[in-house]
Amino acid sequence: MSDLILYELPGCPYCAKVQDALADLGLEYESREVPRAHAQRTEVREVSGQTGVPVLVDEANGVDGMAESDDIVEYLRTTYGA
């Protein structure tokens, strides 16, 4: 199991941006698909305090629920980039 968990929704362009960064960096991650209805996104709300996606958890580095695709991509490149 990977230390990286990405809460995402198929077809979400912001999620795709994070997926591309993960692929570019060669990082393995666990994908957790959230329901389409925001009201049903209880797991991601518990993790991040909000229902939007993407949300990244990086257990190895104490990141409990980072939101906003640009912030996630920057974090991944800074933390895991060459």
Buried (B, 14 or more C-beta within 10 A) or exposed (E): EBBBBBBBBEEBEBBBBBBEBBEEBEBEBEBBEBEEEEEEBEBBBEBBEEBBBBBBBBEEEEBEBBBBBEEBBBBBEEEBEE
